[in-house]
Amino acid sequence: MTDKRPDNRVLIFDTTLRDGEQSPGATMTHDEKLEIAELLDEMGVDIIEAGFPIASDGDFEAVSDIARQAKNAVICGLARAQFKDIDRCWEAVRHAKRPRIHTFIGTSPLHRAIPNLTMDEMAARIHETVSHARNLCDNVQWSPMDATRTEHDYLCRVVEIAIGAGATTINIPDTVGYTAPRESADLIRMLKERVPGADEIVFATHCHNDLGMATANALAAVEAGARQIECTINGLGERAGNTALEEVVMALKVRHDILPYSTGIDTTRIMNISRRVAAVSGFPVQYNKAIVGKNAFAHESGIHQDGMLKNAQTFEIMRPEDIGLSASNLVMGKHSGRAALRDKLRQLGYELADNQLNDVFVRFKALADRKKEVYDDDLVALMTDSTSAEGQMQVKFLRVICGTEAPQSADLILTINGVDHQVTAQGDGPVDATFNAVKKLFPHSARLALYQVHAVTEGTDAQATVSVRLEEGGKIVTGQSSDTDTVVASAKAYVNALNNLVVRREKTKPADELKSVS
């Protein structure tokens, strides 16, 4: 069945649930597979390769259920060049509105040696198995595994056989990520020129990232005439992974001047599905990953931040909104400049004159040299006189009882607004007891989002630095303190965070206007 869509239309074939799940440790549950398949369908993926039905009963059931639930996408299953694989695959996908069978065999010299088949014997098997698949389903894809290391004459021969047997899509896999962009394009171009019937089918490209060129290879193949890209969310896949869906789709969107091809992908859903796949697969996205990495739209350099504030296009080639983010992120750190600091303080409610900004900037740089990242509440603390802030709390006395026999308890004297308050509280360990004591004296609804202890030096007398992060009504505050007693450092860090929370509460009251600092 010939695809009559426009020649500039590129089909997106997502194999996250098949090739992606083959990453060691990336196995997903049945429900997680159905969830990801639904997200892929909603974002406009043309073909979803849902799994390898012969591999296990679980894989079969997942493919079968995905086939039943899909609303728009073609649902594809993978099968080796064996009748039993193809039959099992068809049983799994047959209930889809638009089913596809994808069958494959390794055609390179290395892969032909595995089943110990001669070229003629393999050619005969390809004809038999593709014909069998086409008798079951009118949408058949065939792949010569390790095509980029297969002799060109033989590759042309078997591609012609597969087309003659009824394959509607011919996928050319770079199974080991060995090829380069020019070779990828030349291979597609050669097949389209030499193979009879090549103009009646869709050529696809499936690139692995072993040399870091998967996306470049896929786009080069498209320029040469391929009209289907096989990819995965976050580039998930065996070894170094696959072509990443988000990379090829955004490359086609951003560089439409030299890549005049269209897809049906709703790019605003990219970040959502990227995060979900990372969560269910257990494979976190690296910070500097293209498009979806945490730092892809983050700027810390003062020069970059200044440029971003004047015109975002100076340092961003796409909008964060295009992939589902709300905005870029100006990260406050030791490389940040005055312009970014002024803008951040303005967001927090402070308008500074130039001389005031210079004074704060000096203290900001000193703080940034000690911390990897400066949070909003750190900046609020810079703007607040820590010795005279109204509502300031201080730990005056702390004694804890802990050990192997419960309960653990804490005796605490907390100075609030210059008045000492004393309480005893119990908890599951000395830190929990201490925090409970603080909460008795200063009730609040903030959630403890982070409690972290770092040893500043080595040895049993090491000074501990404790960081505490609290969340309340969308506000995020942190507190930090150091002491050779970890529990004392914990108490002070917790109280510091609460002090910052009090300040943030005052700064975000609806009736408050921008504060002028003098």
CORHU-V441869 format. One record per residue. N is the residue number from 0. RES is the residue in one small letter. PSI is psi in radians with two decimals (* if undefined). OMEGA is omega in radians with two decimals (999 if undefined). Layout:
n-><N & N>
res-><RES & RES>
psi-><PSI & PSI>
omega-><OMEGA & OMEGA>
This chain:
n-><0 & 1 & 2 & 3 & 4 & 5 & 6 & 7 & 8 & 9 & 10 & 11 & 12 & 13 & 14 & 15 & 16 & 17 & 18 & 19 & 20 & 21 & 22 & 23 & 24 & 25 & 26 & 27 & 28 & 29 & 30 & 31 & 32 & 33 & 34 & 35 & 36 & 37 & 38 & 39 & 40 & 41 & 42 & 43 & 44 & 45 & 46 & 47 & 48 & 49 & 50 & 51 & 52 & 53 & 54 & 55 & 56 & 57 & 58 & 59 & 60 & 61 & 62 & 63 & 64 & 65 & 66 & 67 & 68 & 69 & 70 & 71 & 72 & 73 & 74 & 75 & 76 & 77 & 78 & 79 & 80 & 81 & 82 & 83 & 84 & 85 & 86 & 87 & 88 & 89 & 90 & 91 & 92 & 93 & 94 & 95 & 96 & 97 & 98 & 99 & 100 & 101 & 102 & 103 & 104 & 105 & 106 & 107 & 108 & 109 & 110 & 111 & 112 & 113 & 114 & 115 & 116 & 117 & 118 & 119 & 120 & 121 & 122 & 123 & 124 & 125 & 126 & 127 & 128 & 129 & 130 & 131 & 132 & 133 & 134 & 135 & 136 & 137 & 138 & 139 & 140 & 141 & 142 & 143 & 144 & 145 & 146 & 147 & 148 & 149 & 150 & 151 & 152 & 153 & 154 & 155 & 156 & 157 & 158 & 159 & 160 & 161 & 162 & 163 & 164 & 165 & 166 & 167 & 168 & 169 & 170 & 171 & 172 & 173 & 174 & 175 & 176 & 177 & 178 & 179 & 180 & 181 & 182 & 183 & 184 & 185 & 186 & 187 & 188 & 189 & 190 & 191 & 192 & 193 & 194 & 195 & 196 & 197 & 198 & 199 & 200 & 201 & 202 & 203 & 204 & 205 & 206 & 207 & 208 & 209 & 210 & 211 & 212 & 213 & 214 & 215 & 216 & 217 & 218 & 219 & 220 & 221 & 222 & 223 & 224 & 225 & 226 & 227 & 228 & 229 & 230 & 231 & 232 & 233 & 234 & 235 & 236 & 237 & 238 & 239 & 240 & 241 & 242 & 243 & 244 & 245 & 246 & 247 & 248 & 249 & 250 & 251 & 252 & 253 & 254 & 255 & 256 & 257 & 258 & 259 & 260 & 261 & 262 & 263 & 264 & 265 & 266 & 267 & 268 & 269 & 270 & 271 & 272 & 273 & 274 & 275 & 276 & 277 & 278 & 279 & 280 & 281 & 282 & 283 & 284 & 285 & 286 & 287 & 288 & 289 & 290 & 291 & 292 & 293 & 294 & 295 & 296 & 297 & 298 & 299 & 300 & 301 & 302 & 303 & 304 & 305 & 306 & 307 & 308 & 309 & 310 & 311 & 312 & 313 & 314 & 315 & 316 & 317 & 318 & 319 & 320 & 321 & 322 & 323 & 324 & 325 & 326 & 327 & 328 & 329 & 330 & 331 & 332 & 333 & 334 & 335 & 336 & 337 & 338 & 339 & 340 & 341 & 342 & 343 & 344 & 345 & 346 & 347 & 348 & 349 & 350 & 351 & 352 & 353 & 354 & 355 & 356 & 357 & 358 & 359 & 360 & 361 & 362 & 363 & 364 & 365 & 366 & 367 & 368 & 369 & 370 & 371 & 372 & 373 & 374 & 375 & 376 & 377 & 378 & 379 & 380 & 381 & 382 & 383 & 384 & 385 & 386 & 387 & 388 & 389 & 390 & 391 & 392 & 393 & 394 & 395 & 396 & 397 & 398 & 399 & 400 & 401 & 402 & 403 & 404 & 405 & 406 & 407 & 408 & 409 & 410 & 411 & 412 & 413 & 414 & 415 & 416 & 417 & 418 & 419 & 420 & 421 & 422 & 423 & 424 & 425 & 426 & 427 & 428 & 429 & 430 & 431 & 432 & 433 & 434 & 435 & 436 & 437 & 438 & 439 & 440 & 441 & 442 & 443 & 444 & 445 & 446 & 447 & 448 & 449 & 450 & 451 & 452 & 453 & 454 & 455 & 456 & 457 & 458 & 459 & 460 & 461 & 462 & 463 & 464 & 465 & 466 & 467 & 468 & 469 & 470 & 471 & 472 & 473 & 474 & 475 & 476 & 477 & 478 & 479 & 480 & 481 & 482 & 483 & 484 & 485 & 486 & 487 & 488 & 489 & 490 & 491 & 492 & 493 & 494 & 495 & 496 & 497 & 498 & 499 & 500 & 501 & 502 & 503 & 504 & 505 & 506 & 507 & 508 & 509 & 510 & 511 & 512 & 513 & 514 & 515 & 516 & 517>
res-><m & t & d & k & r & p & d & n & r & v & l & i & f & d & t & t & l & r & d & g & e & q & s & p & g & a & t & m & t & h & d & e & k & l & e & i & a & e & l & l & d & e & m & g & v & d & i & i & e & a & g & f & p & i & a & s & d & g & d & f & e & a & v & s & d & i & a & r & q & a & k & n & a & v & i & c & g & l & a & r & a & q & f & k & d & i & d & r & c & w & e & a & v & r & h & a & k & r & p & r & i & h & t & f & i & g & t & s & p & l & h & r & a & i & p & n & l & t & m & d & e & m & a & a & r & i & h & e & t & v & s & h & a & r & n & l & c & d & n & v & q & w & s & p & m & d & a & t & r & t & e & h & d & y & l & c & r & v & v & e & i & a & i & g & a & g & a & t & t & i & n & i & p & d & t & v & g & y & t & a & p & r & e & s & a & d & l & i & r & m & l & k & e & r & v & p & g & a & d & e & i & v & f & a & t & h & c & h & n & d & l & g & m & a & t & a & n & a & l & a & a & v & e & a & g & a & r & q & i & e & c & t & i & n & g & l & g & e & r & a & g & n & t & a & l & e & e & v & v & m & a & l & k & v & r & h & d & i & l & p & y & s & t & g & i & d & t & t & r & i & m & n & i & s & r & r & v & a & a & v & s & g & f & p & v & q & y & n & k & a & i & v & g & k & n & a & f & a & h & e & s & g & i & h & q & d & g & m & l & k & n & a & q & t & f & e & i & m & r & p & e & d & i & g & l & s & a & s & n & l & v & m & g & k & h & s & g & r & a & a & l & r & d & k & l & r & q & l & g & y & e & l & a & d & n & q & l & n & d & v & f & v & r & f & k & a & l & a & d & r & k & k & e & v & y & d & d & d & l & v & a & l & m & t & d & s & t & s & a & e & g & q & m & q & v & k & f & l & r & v & i & c & g & t & e & a & p & q & s & a & d & l & i & l & t & i & n & g & v & d & h & q & v & t & a & q & g & d & g & p & v & d & a & t & f & n & a & v & k & k & l & f & p & h & s & a & r & l & a & l & y & q & v & h & a & v & t & e & g & t & d & a & q & a & t & v & s & v & r & l & e & e & g & g & k & i & v & t & g & q & s & s & d & t & d & t & v & v & a & s & a & k & a & y & v & n & a & l & n & n & l & v & v & r & r & e & k & t & k & p & a & d & e & l & k & s & v & s>
psi-><1.99 & 2.39 & 2.11 & 0.30 & 2.88 & 2.61 & -0.34 & 0.07 & 2.19 & 2.16 & 2.41 & 2.03 & 1.91 & 2.21 & 0.50 & -0.69 & -0.16 & -1.30 & -0.69 & -0.72 & -0.22 & -0.14 & 2.26 & 2.14 & -0.01 & 0.28 & 2.37 & 2.69 & 2.94 & -0.86 & -0.64 & -0.67 & -0.75 & -0.65 & -0.82 & -0.70 & -0.70 & -0.71 & -0.71 & -0.74 & -0.73 & -0.57 & -0.08 & 0.31 & 2.33 & -0.78 & 2.29 & 2.01 & 1.81 & -0.27 & -2.94 & 1.49 & -0.58 & -0.27 & -0.69 & 2.87 & -0.65 & -0.73 & -0.73 & -0.82 & -0.67 & -0.81 & -0.76 & -0.77 & -0.66 & -0.71 & -0.68 & -0.57 & -0.36 & 2.39 & -0.61 & -0.72 & 2.64 & 2.35 & 2.17 & 2.50 & 2.67 & 2.52 & 2.42 & 2.97 & 1.08 & 2.46 & -0.73 & -0.62 & -0.81 & -0.71 & -0.76 & -0.68 & -0.80 & -0.69 & -0.59 & -0.65 & -0.15 & -0.41 & -0.03 & 2.64 & -0.60 & 1.49 & 2.72 & 2.46 & 2.27 & 1.94 & 2.65 & 2.82 & 2.55 & 2.17 & -0.16 & 2.82 & -0.71 & -0.70 & -0.51 & -0.48 & -0.38 & -0.90 & -0.01 & 0.87 & 2.47 & 2.94 & -0.74 & -0.73 & -0.70 & -0.72 & -0.71 & -0.72 & -0.69 & -0.79 & -0.77 & -0.79 & -0.67 & -0.70 & -0.74 & -0.76 & -0.71 & -0.50 & -0.41 & -0.64 & 2.42 & 0.02 & 1.74 & 2.26 & 2.42 & 2.44 & 2.22 & 1.68 & 2.45 & 0.67 & -0.60 & -0.20 & 0.33 & 2.47 & 2.37 & -0.74 & -0.75 & -0.66 & -0.78 & -0.69 & -0.86 & -0.54 & -0.74 & -0.70 & -0.77 & -0.71 & -0.78 & -0.50 & -0.12 & 0.10 & 2.33 & -0.32 & 2.30 & 2.02 & 2.33 & 1.70 & 2.39 & 1.33 & -0.56 & 0.23 & 0.67 & -0.48 & 2.99 & 2.82 & -0.78 & -0.72 & -0.68 & -0.80 & -0.76 & -0.63 & -0.80 & -0.78 & -0.72 & -0.76 & -0.71 & -0.55 & -0.60 & -0.43 & 2.13 & 2.37 & 0.00 & -0.48 & -0.07 & -0.05 & 3.01 & 2.25 & 2.38 & 2.82 & 2.37 & 1.86 & 2.33 & 2.83 & 0.50 & -0.56 & 0.25 & 0.38 & 0.31 & -0.86 & -0.77 & -0.72 & -0.71 & -0.78 & -0.59 & -0.68 & -0.67 & -0.78 & -0.53 & -0.09 & -0.11 & 2.48 & 0.34 & 2.27 & 2.17 & 2.25 & 3.07 & 2.75 & 2.32 & 0.19 & 0.34 & 2.46 & 3.12 & 2.61 & -2.00 & 0.04 & -2.97 & 3.14 & 2.31 & 2.25 & -0.81 & -0.54 & -0.83 & -0.67 & -0.77 & -0.53 & -0.74 & -0.59 & -0.78 & -0.71 & 0.85 & -0.26 & -0.64 & -0.18 & 1.30 & 1.06 & 2.63 & 2.74 & 2.92 & 0.31 & 2.33 & 1.71 & -0.38 & -0.18 & -0.02 & -0.87 & -0.67 & -0.85 & -0.53 & -0.80 & -0.64 & -0.74 & -0.70 & -0.69 & -0.82 & -0.47 & -0.35 & 0.20 & 1.69 & 2.63 & 2.24 & 2.57 & -0.66 & 0.38 & 2.36 & 2.44 & -0.96 & -0.03 & 2.70 & -0.59 & 0.02 & -0.51 & 0.55 & 2.49 & 2.21 & -0.56 & 2.35 & -0.72 & -0.77 & -0.73 & -0.72 & -0.78 & -0.71 & -0.68 & -0.51 & -0.72 & 1.95 & -0.49 & -0.21 & -0.54 & 0.20 & 2.22 & -0.03 & 2.82 & 2.43 & -0.54 & -0.43 & -0.44 & 0.11 & 0.12 & 2.75 & -0.59 & 2.94 & 2.96 & 2.05 & 1.80 & 2.19 & 2.06 & -2.94 & -0.26 & -0.08 & 2.67 & -3.12 & -0.68 & -0.76 & -0.67 & -0.75 & -0.78 & -0.75 & -0.75 & -0.59 & -0.69 & -0.53 & -0.05 & 0.21 & 2.20 & 2.12 & 2.41 & 2.93 & -0.76 & -0.61 & -0.71 & -0.70 & -0.71 & -0.79 & -0.63 & -0.67 & -0.80 & -0.59 & -0.79 & -0.69 & -0.70 & -0.75 & -0.49 & -0.39 & -0.29 & 2.53 & -0.68 & 2.37 & 2.09 & 2.95 & -0.74 & -0.45 & -0.68 & -0.67 & -0.70 & -0.64 & -0.56 & -0.01 & 2.34 & 1.88 & -0.32 & -0.26 & 0.12 & 2.33 & 2.36 & 0.19 & 2.36 & 2.53 & 2.48 & 2.02 & -0.65 & 2.43 & 2.26 & 2.26 & 2.61 & 2.11 & 3.04 & -2.82 & -0.34 & 2.14 & 2.82 & 2.68 & 2.54 & 2.83 & 2.27 & 2.15 & 2.37 & 2.08 & 2.21 & 2.07 & 2.08 & 0.64 & -0.01 & 2.31 & 2.40 & 2.35 & 2.50 & 2.73 & 2.37 & 2.71 & 2.84 & 3.13 & 1.34 & 2.85 & -0.64 & -0.77 & -0.73 & -0.71 & -0.79 & -0.65 & -0.65 & -0.75 & -0.75 & -0.51 & -0.68 & -0.45 & 1.41 & 2.47 & 2.92 & 0.17 & 2.47 & 2.35 & 1.83 & -0.38 & 2.34 & 2.06 & 2.38 & 2.27 & 2.36 & 2.17 & -0.65 & 3.06 & 2.87 & 2.98 & -0.30 & 0.37 & 2.51 & 2.28 & 2.35 & 2.12 & 2.31 & 2.36 & 2.35 & 2.25 & 2.60 & 2.31 & 2.03 & 0.70 & -0.18 & 2.41 & 2.14 & 2.69 & 2.76 & 2.57 & 2.52 & 2.70 & 2.49 & 2.69 & -0.28 & 1.98 & -0.62 & -0.69 & -0.76 & -0.65 & -0.78 & -0.80 & -0.67 & -0.72 & -0.77 & -0.68 & -0.71 & -0.71 & -0.66 & -0.76 & -0.60 & -0.70 & -0.76 & -0.75 & -0.65 & -0.79 & -0.66 & -0.41 & 0.26 & 2.39 & -0.57 & -0.21 & 2.46 & 2.99 & 2.34 & 2.34 & 2.15 & 2.27 & *>
omega-><-3.05 & 3.10 & -3.05 & -3.12 & 3.12 & -3.06 & -3.13 & -3.14 & 3.11 & 3.10 & 3.09 & -3.12 & -3.10 & -3.12 & 3.09 & -3.06 & 3.10 & -3.13 & -3.14 & -3.11 & 3.10 & 3.02 & 3.12 & 3.12 & -3.06 & -3.10 & 3.14 & 3.08 & 3.13 & -3.10 & 3.12 & 3.10 & 3.12 & 3.13 & -3.13 & 3.12 & 3.12 & 3.10 & 3.11 & -3.14 & -3.11 & -3.10 & 3.03 & 3.06 & -3.06 & -3.12 & 3.06 & 3.03 & -2.92 & 3.13 & -3.06 & -2.92 & -3.10 & -3.01 & -3.11 & 3.07 & 3.12 & 3.11 & 3.12 & -3.11 & 3.13 & 3.14 & -3.13 & -3.13 & 3.09 & 3.11 & -3.12 & -3.03 & -3.05 & -3.12 & -3.02 & -2.99 & 2.91 & 3.10 & -3.01 & 3.02 & -3.11 & 3.13 & 3.01 & -3.12 & 3.12 & -3.09 & -3.08 & 3.07 & -3.08 & 3.10 & 3.13 & 3.11 & -3.13 & 3.10 & -3.10 & -3.02 & -2.95 & -3.10 & 3.10 & 3.05 & -3.11 & -3.09 & 3.04 & 3.00 & 3.10 & -3.13 & -3.01 & 2.99 & 3.14 & -3.02 & 3.13 & 3.12 & 3.14 & -3.09 & 3.07 & -3.11 & -3.09 & 3.07 & 3.13 & 3.13 & 3.00 & 3.10 & -3.12 & -3.14 & 3.12 & 3.12 & 3.13 & 3.14 & 3.11 & -3.14 & -3.10 & -3.03 & 3.09 & 3.09 & 3.13 & 3.13 & -3.11 & 3.07 & 3.13 & -2.98 & -3.11 & 3.11 & -3.06 & 3.04 & 3.11 & -3.13 & 2.95 & -3.08 & -3.09 & -3.11 & -3.06 & 3.05 & 3.08 & 3.11 & -3.03 & -3.13 & -3.13 & 3.11 & 3.10 & -3.11 & -3.06 & 3.05 & 3.10 & 3.11 & -3.12 & 3.10 & 3.13 & 3.14 & 3.05 & 3.11 & 3.13 & 3.06 & 3.06 & -3.14 & -3.13 & -3.05 & 2.90 & -2.90 & -3.09 & 3.09 & -3.01 & -2.96 & 3.10 & -3.04 & -3.13 & 3.11 & 3.13 & 3.13 & -3.11 & -3.11 & 3.11 & -3.12 & 3.13 & -3.13 & 3.14 & -3.13 & -2.97 & -3.00 & 3.06 & 3.13 & -3.09 & -3.12 & -3.12 & -3.09 & 3.10 & 3.01 & 3.14 & 3.11 & -3.12 & -2.99 & 3.01 & -2.90 & -3.05 & 3.10 & 3.09 & -3.07 & -3.04 & -3.13 & 3.12 & 3.12 & -3.14 & -3.13 & 3.07 & 3.11 & 3.10 & 3.11 & -3.11 & 3.07 & 3.05 & -3.12 & 3.00 & 3.09 & 3.06 & -3.00 & 3.11 & 3.05 & -3.12 & -3.12 & -3.11 & 3.12 & -3.11 & 3.12 & -3.11 & 3.06 & -3.04 & 2.91 & -3.14 & -3.14 & -3.06 & -3.12 & -3.11 & -3.11 & -3.13 & 3.05 & 3.10 & -3.12 & -3.05 & -3.07 & 3.14 & 3.12 & 3.14 & 3.09 & -3.03 & -3.10 & -3.09 & 3.02 & 3.12 & -3.06 & 2.99 & -3.01 & -3.12 & 3.12 & -3.02 & -3.06 & 3.14 & -3.10 & 3.08 & -3.13 & -3.12 & 3.11 & 3.10 & -3.10 & -3.05 & -3.13 & -3.08 & 3.12 & 3.14 & 3.13 & 3.13 & -3.02 & -3.07 & 3.09 & 3.12 & 3.04 & -2.95 & 3.10 & -3.11 & -3.08 & -3.05 & 3.11 & -3.13 & -3.09 & 3.08 & -3.14 & -3.14 & 3.14 & 3.14 & -3.13 & 3.12 & 3.11 & 3.13 & -3.13 & 3.14 & 3.14 & -3.05 & -3.09 & 3.12 & -3.11 & 3.05 & -3.10 & 3.07 & 3.14 & 3.08 & 3.13 & -3.11 & -3.13 & 3.06 & 3.05 & -3.12 & -3.09 & 3.01 & -3.09 & 3.04 & -3.06 & 3.14 & -3.14 & -3.01 & 3.12 & -3.09 & -3.13 & -3.09 & -3.08 & 3.14 & 3.12 & 3.12 & -3.13 & -3.13 & 3.13 & 3.10 & 3.10 & -3.13 & 3.05 & -3.11 & 3.02 & -3.05 & 2.94 & -3.04 & -3.11 & 3.08 & 3.12 & -3.14 & 3.14 & 3.13 & -3.11 & 3.11 & 3.14 & 3.08 & 3.14 & 3.11 & 3.11 & -3.10 & 3.09 & -3.12 & -3.06 & 3.11 & -3.12 & -3.13 & -3.11 & -3.10 & -3.09 & 3.02 & 3.13 & 3.08 & 3.13 & 3.09 & -3.09 & -3.05 & 3.09 & -3.00 & -3.09 & -3.05 & -3.10 & -3.14 & -3.14 & -3.09 & 3.08 & 3.11 & 3.07 & -3.14 & -3.10 & 3.09 & 3.03 & -3.12 & 3.03 & -3.12 & -3.13 & -3.05 & -3.11 & 3.10 & 0.01 & 3.00 & -3.07 & 3.13 & 2.99 & -3.01 & 2.93 & -3.11 & 3.09 & -3.13 & -3.12 & 3.08 & -3.12 & -3.12 & 3.09 & -3.08 & -3.14 & 3.01 & -3.13 & 3.10 & 3.14 & 3.13 & -3.07 & -3.04 & -3.13 & 3.11 & 3.11 & 3.13 & 3.14 & 3.09 & 3.11 & 3.10 & -3.10 & 3.08 & -3.10 & 3.12 & -3.11 & 3.14 & -3.11 & -3.10 & 3.12 & 3.08 & -3.08 & -3.12 & 2.96 & -3.00 & -3.14 & 3.07 & 3.04 & -3.12 & 3.14 & 3.11 & 3.06 & -3.10 & 3.11 & -3.09 & 3.03 & -3.14 & 3.00 & -3.10 & 3.06 & 3.13 & 3.07 & -3.14 & 3.09 & 3.11 & 3.06 & 3.14 & 3.10 & 3.10 & 3.13 & 3.09 & 3.03 & -3.09 & 3.09 & -3.14 & 3.11 & 3.06 & 3.03 & -3.07 & -3.12 & 3.09 & 3.10 & 3.12 & -3.14 & -3.13 & 3.12 & 3.14 & 3.13 & 3.09 & 3.11 & 3.11 & 3.06 & 3.12 & 3.11 & 3.11 & 3.13 & 3.14 & 3.09 & -3.13 & -3.08 & -3.04 & 3.04 & -3.07 & -3.06 & -3.12 & 3.00 & 3.13 & -3.06 & 3.08 & -3.09 & 3.14 & 999>
